[in-house]
Amino acid sequence: MSVKIIIIRKVPQEKQTEIRPLLLKMRVIANAQVGYISGETLINYDDPQEHLVISTWKSLENWNSWLANEKRIELQKRVDAVLGTETLYRIYYNG
């Protein structure tokens, strides 16, 4: 069963230039992972600091493999350090 992962980040305006290359690199690496289907990044119209990523994976196992990927972990640590907060993840499936 495919899953959708919702990733929520608060990105202050002054951090957007610094964070963008890290997030793009993470997307490139994710694209090469087994089970990755698609991803999109949305920015809240009323609150441009709120960034929402919707990532689709073939299975929860594929997502968990990506979550445990050492390159992803290292990039995620850098993202969280720049933002000063931990990234939030939510897992959904079609009901």
KEKE-3310 file (N, C-alpha, C; in steps of 0.2 Angstrom, whole numbers, plus 5000, padded with zeros to 4 digits):
npx = (5004:5003:5010:5008:5019:5019:5028:5033:5039:5045:5052:5061:5061:5074:5082:5079:5087:5099:5094:5088:5097:5101:5088:5085:5095:5092:5080:5085:5092:5082:5074:5081:5079:5073:5056:5052:5040:5034:5036:5032:5033:5025:5021:5014:5002:4997:5006:5021:5032:5029:5032:5027:5029:5024:5026:5027:5027:5030:5028:5026:5038:5047:5048:5052:5065:5071:5070:5080:5091:5108:5114:5102:5099:5110:5109:5097:5100:5108:5098:5089:5097:5100:5087:5084:5075:5066:5061:5045:5036:5023:5013:5003:4989:4979:4962)
npy = (4994:5011:5026:5042:5055:5068:5082:5095:5111:5126:5139:5153:5169:5174:5163:5156:5156:5149:5137:5131:5125:5113:5106:5104:5095:5085:5081:5077:5065:5058:5055:5045:5034:5017:5014:5027:5039:5052:5069:5085:5102:5114:5131:5140:5151:5161:5161:5162:5157:5144:5128:5115:5098:5086:5069:5054:5037:5020:5010:5009:5003:5006:5020:5020:5014:5025:5034:5029:5031:5035:5046:5055:5057:5064:5076:5080:5083:5094:5103:5104:5110:5122:5128:5127:5120:5104:5094:5090:5075:5066:5052:5045:5036:5030:5030)
npz = (5000:4996:5003:5009:5014:5025:5027:5038:5039:5047:5040:5042:5034:5032:5032:5021:5009:5013:5017:5006:4996:5003:5005:4991:4988:4996:4990:4977:4981:4987:4975:4969:4977:4981:4978:4979:4973:4971:4974:4982:4985:4995:4999:5012:5008:5016:5027:5023:5029:5032:5026:5017:5013:5002:5000:4991:4993:4988:4998:5016:5020:5011:5013:5027:5024:5018:5028:5036:5029:5028:5022:5020:5034:5038:5030:5035:5048:5046:5041:5051:5060:5054:5054:5068:5074:5075:5061:5057:5054:5046:5043:5030:5023:5010:5013)
capx = (5000:5007:5009:5010:5022:5018:5034:5031:5045:5045:5058:5061:5063:5082:5085:5077:5093:5103:5091:5086:5102:5100:5082:5086:5100:5088:5075:5088:5094:5076:5072:5085:5077:5068:5049:5050:5035:5034:5036:5030:5034:5020:5022:5008:5001:4996:5012:5026:5037:5027:5033:5024:5031:5020:5030:5023:5031:5026:5026:5029:5044:5052:5049:5057:5072:5073:5071:5086:5097:5113:5114:5096:5100:5115:5106:5091:5103:5110:5092:5086:5102:5099:5081:5084:5069:5065:5056:5039:5034:5016:5012:4996:4988:4972:4957)
capy = (5000:5017:5030:5049:5058:5075:5085:5102:5115:5133:5142:5160:5172:5175:5156:5152:5155:5144:5130:5129:5119:5107:5103:5102:5090:5079:5079:5073:5059:5054:5053:5039:5028:5012:5016:5034:5040:5059:5074:5092:5107:5119:5136:5143:5158:5166:5161:5160:5153:5137:5124:5108:5093:5080:5064:5048:5031:5014:5007:5011:5000:5010:5026:5018:5014:5032:5038:5027:5032:5039:5053:5058:5058:5069:5082:5082:5086:5101:5107:5106:5115:5129:5130:5128:5116:5098:5093:5086:5070:5063:5047:5044:5031:5031:5027)
capz = (5000:4995:5009:5008:5020:5026:5031:5039:5042:5048:5037:5042:5028:5032:5032:5015:5005:5016:5017:4999:4993:5007:5003:4984:4988:4999:4985:4972:4983:4987:4969:4967:4982:4979:4981:4979:4968:4969:4980:4980:4991:4995:5004:5014:5005:5022:5031:5019:5033:5033:5020:5017:5008:5002:4997:4990:4992:4986:5004:5022:5021:5007:5017:5032:5022:5016:5034:5039:5025:5031:5018:5022:5041:5039:5028:5040:5054:5044:5040:5058:5064:5051:5056:5075:5076:5072:5056:5059:5049:5047:5038:5029:5018:5007:5018)
cpx = (5004:5005:5011:5013:5021:5024:5032:5037:5043:5052:5057:5064:5071:5085:5084:5083:5098:5100:5089:5090:5101:5094:5082:5090:5096:5083:5079:5090:5088:5073:5075:5083:5072:5061:5047:5045:5035:5035:5035:5031:5029:5022:5016:5007:5000:5002:5017:5032:5035:5028:5031:5027:5027:5024:5027:5028:5027:5024:5029:5036:5049:5053:5053:5064:5075:5075:5078:5092:5102:5114:5108:5097:5105:5113:5101:5094:5105:5104:5090:5091:5101:5093:5080:5078:5069:5060:5051:5037:5027:5015:5005:4995:4981:4967:4951)
cpy = (5006:5022:5037:5052:5065:5078:5093:5105:5122:5136:5150:5163:5172:5168:5153:5151:5150:5137:5127:5123:5113:5103:5100:5095:5083:5076:5075:5066:5054:5051:5046:5033:5024:5014:5023:5035:5047:5063:5081:5096:5113:5124:5139:5150:5163:5167:5158:5156:5146:5133:5117:5104:5087:5075:5058:5042:5025:5010:5010:5009:5004:5017:5025:5017:5020:5035:5036:5028:5037:5046:5057:5061:5064:5076:5084:5085:5093:5105:5109:5111:5122:5132:5131:5124:5109:5097:5089:5081:5067:5058:5045:5039:5032:5027:5025)
cpz = (5000:5001:5006:5015:5020:5030:5032:5042:5042:5045:5037:5036:5027:5032:5025:5010:5007:5016:5011:4996:4997:5005:4996:4984:4991:4994:4979:4975:4984:4981:4967:4972:4979:4982:4981:4973:4966:4975:4977:4986:4990:5000:5005:5012:5011:5027:5027:5023:5033:5026:5022:5012:5008:4997:4997:4989:4991:4992:5010:5023:5017:5010:5023:5030:5021:5023:5037:5035:5028:5028:5020:5029:5042:5036:5032:5046:5052:5043:5047:5061:5061:5054:5064:5078:5072:5067:5058:5053:5051:5041:5037:5023:5016:5011:5014)
residu = (MET:SER:VAL:LYS:ILE:ILE:ILE:ILE:ARG:LYS:VAL:PRO:GLN:GLU:LYS:GLN:THR:GLU:ILE:ARG:PRO:LEU:LEU:LEU:LYS:MET:ARG:VAL:ILE:ALA:ASN:ALA:GLN:VAL:GLY:TYR:ILE:SER:GLY:GLU:THR:LEU:ILE:ASN:TYR:ASP:ASP:PRO:GLN:GLU:HIS:LEU:VAL:ILE:SER:THR:TRP:LYS:SER:LEU:GLU:ASN:TRP:ASN:SER:TRP:LEU:ALA:ASN:GLU:LYS:ARG:ILE:GLU:LEU:GLN:LYS:ARG:VAL:ASP:ALA:VAL:LEU:GLY:THR:GLU:THR:LEU:TYR:ARG:ILE:TYR:TYR:ASN:GLY)
# end
